[in-house]
Amino acid sequence: VSDFHGQPLAFWRPALSALAARHGLPDGPWQRAALGRNVVFLSPGVVIKLGPPCWPGDIAREAEALRFVAGKLPVRTPAVLAYGAFDGWEYLVTAHCPGTNLYELWRELAAPDRIALARQHGGLMAAIHTLPASALPAALAFDWARMLAEQRAELTAALARSGLRAELIAQATAYV
């Protein structure tokens, strides 16, 4: 999978163009997202996330989770426009939520601003925990403990590949 993360935009262009045509979307301009477990591309109106065949079902679960939380949280969540399979990969197309990635801002934030963001994150987690688990879509019923163990096992390498600074990687592993 790491080989795919390093591929330039030109490598992905045929797939992006085909998915844009399939769903009647503008074909770019595309920009590669700097972070993420999957391969993610941004355009002014949409985001396309490509999930490799080694993680089957991840994209469908994400789409169902986004639909489940839509309009129920204190933050805007991206609207699901489409999801499916393309050439053995799963994909998700969502509306692009405007804003700046926190990763780009974090270094310049003062401690009080970081604390305020941590409080907002706590509020978001609390809001998620108020959603009734009994209403979860069937697609979200699977072995979460196994998935989390697999993600923890690959977390350090994935974050290092993304270019995250070592001190933040150490904080992330402690957080998880």
Phi, psi and omega per residue, in radians:
V1 nan -0.637 -3.107
S2 -1.064 -0.495 3.090
D3 -1.082 -0.612 -3.138
F4 -1.255 -0.613 -3.141
H5 -1.084 -0.531 -3.098
G6 -1.506 -0.077 -3.091
Q7 -1.256 2.442 3.130
P8 -1.264 2.921 -3.130
L9 -0.938 -0.686 -3.114
A10 -1.001 -0.595 3.119
F11 -1.089 -0.662 -3.056
W12 -1.573 -0.245 -3.016
R13 -0.926 -0.793 3.136
P14 -1.048 -0.704 3.121
A15 -1.167 -0.747 3.132
L16 -1.091 -0.755 3.134
S17 -1.122 -0.725 3.137
A18 -1.137 -0.727 3.129
L19 -1.196 -0.689 3.089
A20 -1.059 -0.780 3.126
A21 -1.136 -0.733 -3.121
R22 -1.016 -0.624 -3.038
H23 -1.933 0.200 3.095
G24 1.113 0.669 -3.116
L25 -1.804 2.712 2.987
P26 -1.097 2.507 -3.115
D27 -1.597 1.288 3.075
G28 1.611 -2.853 0.044
P29 -1.162 2.483 -3.091
W30 -1.766 2.520 3.053
Q31 -2.307 2.393 3.133
R32 -1.342 2.287 3.041
A33 -1.261 2.429 -3.061
A34 -1.275 -0.548 -3.050
L35 -2.096 2.823 3.028
G36 2.373 2.584 3.104
R37 -1.262 -0.629 3.117
N38 -1.691 3.110 3.098
V39 -1.618 2.102 -2.980
V40 -2.188 2.393 3.125
F41 -2.215 2.414 -3.112
L42 -1.979 2.472 2.941
S43 -2.285 3.031 -3.119
P44 -1.012 -0.541 -3.071
G45 -1.910 -0.426 -3.050
V46 -2.421 2.864 3.035
V47 -2.157 2.346 3.027
I48 -2.041 2.167 3.116
K49 -1.975 2.247 3.123
L50 -1.891 2.168 3.126
G51 -1.854 2.157 -3.074
P52 -1.177 2.761 -3.109
P53 -1.026 -0.390 -3.117
C54 -1.271 -0.177 3.110
W55 -2.115 1.080 -3.076
P56 -1.109 2.428 3.083
G57 1.547 -0.278 -3.106
D58 -1.030 -0.786 -3.071
I59 -1.165 -0.776 3.129
A60 -1.067 -0.723 3.107
R61 -1.112 -0.731 3.127
E62 -1.097 -0.745 3.125
A63 -1.065 -0.785 3.135
E64 -1.157 -0.671 3.107
A65 -1.130 -0.745 3.111
L66 -1.094 -0.709 3.098
R67 -1.148 -0.668 -3.123
F68 -1.120 -0.710 -3.076
V69 -1.554 -0.160 -3.068
A70 -0.919 2.149 3.095
G71 1.314 0.093 -3.081
K72 -1.931 0.004 -3.067
L73 -2.075 2.820 -3.137
P74 -1.365 0.134 3.079
V75 -2.237 2.753 3.075
R76 -1.302 2.368 3.057
T77 -2.016 2.613 -3.100
P78 -1.197 2.390 3.087
A79 -1.315 2.366 3.084
V80 -1.359 2.138 3.115
L81 -1.718 -0.605 -3.140
A82 -2.976 2.723 2.915
Y83 -2.711 2.756 -3.094
G84 3.036 -2.678 -3.121
A85 -2.190 2.559 3.123
F86 -2.565 2.046 3.071
D87 0.913 0.736 3.108
G88 1.482 -0.139 3.111
W89 -1.832 2.602 2.986
E90 -1.556 2.658 3.091
Y91 -2.451 2.727 3.094
L92 -2.342 2.295 3.060
V93 -2.012 2.149 3.109
T94 -2.222 2.854 2.984
A95 -1.170 2.549 3.119
H96 -1.489 2.071 3.067
C97 -1.459 2.130 -3.107
P98 -1.185 2.691 3.093
G99 2.525 -3.119 3.138
T100 -1.944 2.358 3.111
N101 -1.066 2.322 -3.121
L102 -1.014 -0.566 3.119
Y103 -0.966 -0.644 -3.123
E104 -1.262 -0.440 -3.067
L105 -1.708 -0.447 -2.914
W106 -0.920 -0.811 -3.075
R107 -1.043 -0.540 -3.085
E108 -1.582 -0.102 -3.120
L109 -1.355 2.389 3.051
A110 -1.306 2.796 -3.113
A111 -0.923 -0.759 3.129
P112 -1.084 -0.596 3.110
D113 -1.229 -0.643 3.083
R114 -1.145 -0.713 3.111
I115 -1.121 -0.726 3.114
A116 -1.081 -0.713 3.096
L117 -1.148 -0.677 3.093
A118 -1.099 -0.677 3.079
R119 -1.131 -0.733 3.092
Q120 -1.081 -0.698 3.103
H121 -1.091 -0.750 3.085
G122 -1.056 -0.709 3.097
G123 -1.112 -0.680 3.098
L124 -1.129 -0.786 3.117
M125 -1.074 -0.694 3.103
A126 -1.102 -0.722 3.126
A127 -1.126 -0.690 3.100
I128 -1.085 -0.701 -3.111
H129 -1.251 -0.203 3.060
T130 -1.470 -0.247 3.139
L131 -1.238 2.372 -3.060
P132 -1.224 2.078 3.119
A133 -1.075 -0.484 -3.136
S134 -1.160 -0.320 -3.126
A135 -1.694 0.054 -3.130
L136 -1.078 2.474 3.066
P137 -1.088 2.628 -3.133
A138 -1.000 -0.559 -3.122
A139 -1.074 -0.362 -3.114
L140 -1.593 0.017 3.105
A141 -1.609 1.697 3.081
F142 -2.725 -3.069 -3.045
D143 -1.343 1.442 -3.121
W144 -1.104 -0.687 -3.108
A145 -1.061 -0.751 3.126
R146 -1.124 -0.763 -3.134
M147 -1.080 -0.764 -3.140
L148 -1.138 -0.672 3.097
A149 -1.093 -0.735 3.107
E150 -1.115 -0.731 3.138
Q151 -1.173 -0.691 3.090
R152 -1.070 -0.703 -3.106
A153 -1.101 -0.545 -3.099
E154 -1.841 0.058 -3.032
L155 -1.036 -0.899 -3.063
T156 -1.023 -0.817 -3.131
A157 -1.134 -0.707 -3.127
A158 -1.138 -0.748 3.136
L159 -1.182 -0.669 3.107
A160 -1.115 -0.721 3.100
R161 -1.058 -0.569 -3.083
S162 -1.324 -0.198 3.130
G163 1.643 0.104 -3.139
L164 -1.126 2.468 -3.130
R165 -1.142 2.586 -3.061
A166 -0.979 -0.698 -3.109
E167 -1.168 -0.564 3.085
L168 -1.301 -0.612 3.078
I169 -1.079 -0.771 3.129
A170 -1.074 -0.695 3.102
Q171 -1.159 -0.684 -3.117
A172 -1.135 -0.754 -3.126
T173 -1.145 -0.622 3.083
A174 -1.197 -0.653 -3.138
Y175 -1.126 -0.762 -3.098
V176 -1.257 nan nan
